[in-house]
Amino acid sequence: RLLFASVYHHGGHHLAAIAGAEKLIAHHAEQADFAQGERRLFDLVRDPGERLDILEQPGHAPFVARAVAAYAEAARPVGHARTVEFTPDQLEALRALGYGD
C-alpha cells in the first residue's frame, strides 16, 4: 500500500511516496509528477535521516514504477467541473456561515 504526500514549497512541487521502508521523493519546478524532475529513493529503516539515495541500486525499479503509476492514476482528473445552482435558502445559509457571493 502506498501513501502519497504533496506540497508546493520554495518554487517547486515536492512529492513523496512511502510503502514499507521505501520512500520515493520527487521535486519538479512546474508540476507535481513523479515521472519528471529530480527523484531520490531512501530506505527509511537503514537510513532514517534520508542521506543515502539508493535510486540507482539494483532491486528498486519495481517500487519506483509502481509509485509512478499509482500516483498518475490517483492524480488524474475524474470528471469535468460543473456549475452548481443554489436555492435562495442555500445561499442564505452559506452567507450565515461567512461565505460571500
N, C-alpha and C positions, 0 to 999 in steps of 0.2 A: 504494500500500500504506500502511495506517495503522498507527501504533504508539500504543498506549494506555498511560497510567500513571495510577495512582490512589493517593491517600494520605488518611488521616484525620488532620488536624492542626489544633490550636487551635480545636476545637469545630466543625469542618466538614469536608466531603468536598471534596477538590481533585482534579480530573481534568485530563488533558491528552491531546490527540490531535495527532499530528505526521505530516505527509506532505509530503515535499519541503521547501520553505521555509516552509510554513504551520504554525502551532501554535495550536490552539484550546485555551483553558483555561476551566474552569468551576469555580465554587465554590457549594456548596449546604450549608446548615447541617444538613439532616436526612438527605439521601440522595445517593448517587453517581449523578448523572444529568446528561447534557448538555442535556436538553430543558428543565430547570428551573434556576432560580438565575441567578447572575451569570455572563455569558460574555464572554470577550475573545479577540481574534484578533490574532496577530502575524506579521509577515514576518521570519523569522529571518536571512535574508540581508541585507536592508536595515536591519533593526533588531535586531541580536543582543542588545541589552540589554533588549528587550521593554518599550519605553517608549511606543510609539505603537500604540494599539488601532485596528485597521483593520476591525473587525467591520461597521461601518455603511457602509464604502466599497463601491462597486459591484464586482461580479465575484466576490465571495467566498461568496455564498449556496450554490452547488453544493458547495463543500468542507464548509461547515458542515452542510448537510443530509446529506451522505454520512457525516460523522463521527458525527452524532447517530444516524443509522440503524444504522451499523455497531456503535456501542457498545451500543445497545439489543439488537441481535442477539447480540453477544458476551457480554453480561451476563445474558441471560435464563437461567432455570433449565433444566437439561437433563433433569431427571428427579426422581423422588421419593427422599428419603432412605430408606434401608432398614437394618435391623439385621443385622449380620453375626455369626454364631456362630463362635467359635474352638474348635478342638480343644484338649484339655489340653496337648498338646505345643506348639501355637502360643502358648498363654497363657504357658507356662513360658519359651519363647524371648523373648517380649515382656518378661516380668519380668526376664530376664537382661540385657536391653538398658536396663533402668531404667524401663520403663513399668509403672505400677501398675494395679490393678483399677479 
